[in-house]
């Protein structure tokens, strides 16, 4: 049985970094630790699975209130969810997602939600196999970086918002 625990100490946060870095390669360890501490002030938490002293899957999440949530307005939003490449299809991601669902229930949430990059086809198959469904599109307007990538170039010029 795969066990899940919260990463709260500097040691457990460092343990999570190599796996999180597979999902967020733009971060080095010092910036990861700093940003996790900063985001913790906003309710961000980390949970992970481990085998023989190494993290095998990591999730960053927060509980937040949203008007579009039906009953209480509460949801558990998963910012980051990644399984170590060498540990995929061994039950670590499933155990972590199951734990997140239970955490959402403990927190009185109406739903668990996440966004996933369009390129992560394998992750999408996993989420769909776990009973999740595609509920919306996520749009982005970069304010400090290069222009957004156009996915539907043929229709981009004709589309009106």
C-alpha positions in Angstrom: 0.0 0.0 0.0 1.3 3.4 -1.0 1.2 6.0 1.9 0.7 9.7 1.4 2.0 12.4 3.8 2.2 16.1 3.9 5.5 17.9 3.1 5.8 20.6 5.8 9.4 20.6 6.9 12.4 21.9 4.9 13.6 18.3 4.6 10.4 16.9 3.1 10.1 19.9 0.8 13.6 19.1 -0.5 12.6 15.5 -0.9 9.7 16.6 -3.2 11.8 18.9 -5.4 13.3 16.3 -7.8 9.8 15.0 -8.7 8.2 18.4 -8.9 11.1 19.6 -11.1 10.0 17.1 -13.7 6.7 19.0 -14.0 8.2 22.5 -13.3 11.7 22.4 -14.9 12.0 26.2 -14.8 12.5 26.0 -11.1 15.8 25.4 -9.3 15.6 24.1 -5.7 16.1 27.5 -3.9 13.4 29.1 -6.0 11.1 26.1 -5.5 11.6 26.3 -1.7 11.0 30.1 -1.7 7.9 29.9 -3.8 6.4 27.0 -1.8 6.9 29.1 1.4 5.3 32.2 -0.3 2.4 30.2 -1.6 1.9 28.6 1.8 0.8 32.0 3.0 -2.0 31.7 0.4 -3.0 28.2 1.6 -0.8 26.1 -0.7 0.1 22.7 0.6 2.3 19.8 -0.6 1.6 16.1 -0.3 3.7 13.2 -1.5 4.3 9.5 -1.7 7.7 8.0 -1.1 9.6 4.7 -1.4 12.9 4.1 0.3 13.4 7.8 1.2 12.6 9.2 -2.2 9.5 11.0 -3.3 7.6 9.1 -6.0 4.6 11.5 -6.6 4.0 15.0 -5.5 0.9 17.2 -5.4 0.6 20.9 -4.6 -2.9 22.0 -3.7 -5.1 24.5 -1.9 -8.6 24.8 -0.7 -10.5 27.8 -2.0 -13.9 29.3 -2.3 -15.4 29.9 -5.7 -18.8 31.3 -6.7 -19.3 28.7 -9.4 -19.2 25.8 -6.9 -22.7 24.6 -6.3 -23.2 23.9 -2.6 -20.7 25.4 -0.2 -18.5 27.2 -2.8 -15.4 25.2 -1.6 -13.1 23.3 -3.8 -9.8 21.6 -3.5 -7.7 22.9 -6.4 -4.7 20.9 -7.5 -2.0 23.3 -8.7 0.6 20.5 -9.4 0.3 16.8 -9.7 3.2 14.7 -10.9 4.6 11.2 -10.6 8.3 10.5 -11.0 8.9 9.2 -14.5 10.5 6.0 -13.3 7.5 5.3 -10.9 4.6 5.8 -13.3 1.9 3.1 -13.6 2.8 1.7 -10.2 -0.1 3.2 -8.2 1.6 6.3 -6.8 -0.4 8.8 -8.7 -3.6 7.0 -8.0 -2.9 6.8 -4.3 -2.1 10.5 -4.2 -5.2 11.5 -6.2 -7.3 9.2 -3.9 -5.8 11.0 -0.9 -6.5 14.4 -2.4 -10.2 13.4 -2.9 -10.4 12.4 0.8 -8.6 15.6 1.8 -11.3 17.5 -0.2 -14.0 15.7 1.6 -12.4 16.4 5.0 -12.3 20.1 4.1 -16.0 20.1 3.1 -15.3 20.7 -0.5 -17.9 20.3 -3.3 -15.3 19.3 -5.9 -11.6 18.6 -6.7 -10.4 20.5 -9.7 -7.2 20.9 -11.7 -5.9 22.3 -14.9 -3.6 20.2 -17.1 -1.4 21.5 -20.0 -2.7 20.5 -23.4 0.5 18.6 -24.1 0.1 16.2 -21.2 -2.0 13.6 -23.0 -0.9 10.7 -20.7 -2.0 12.7 -17.7 -5.3 13.4 -19.3 -5.9 9.7 -19.9 -5.1 9.1 -16.2 -7.5 11.8 -15.0 -10.3 10.5 -17.3 -9.7 6.9 -16.0 -10.1 8.2 -12.5 -13.6 9.5 -13.2 -12.7 13.2 -13.8 -14.2 15.0 -16.8 -13.1 18.0 -18.9 -15.2 20.8 -17.5 -13.8 24.0 -19.1 -11.1 25.6 -21.1 -8.4 27.6 -19.3 -7.3 30.8 -21.1 -4.1 32.8 -20.4 -2.9 36.3 -21.3 0.8 36.6 -20.6 1.7 39.9 -19.1 5.5 39.6 -18.8 6.6 37.0 -21.4 6.3 36.4 -25.1 3.0 36.4 -26.9 0.8 33.3 -26.3 1.2 30.3 -28.6 -1.7 30.0 -31.1 -3.0 26.5 -31.1 -5.7 26.9 -33.8 -3.9 29.1 -36.3 -6.4 28.6 -39.0 -9.3 30.0 -37.0 -7.3 32.5 -34.9 -7.7 35.3 -37.3 -11.5 34.8 -37.8 -12.4 34.3 -34.1 -14.1 37.2 -32.3 -14.3 37.2 -28.5 
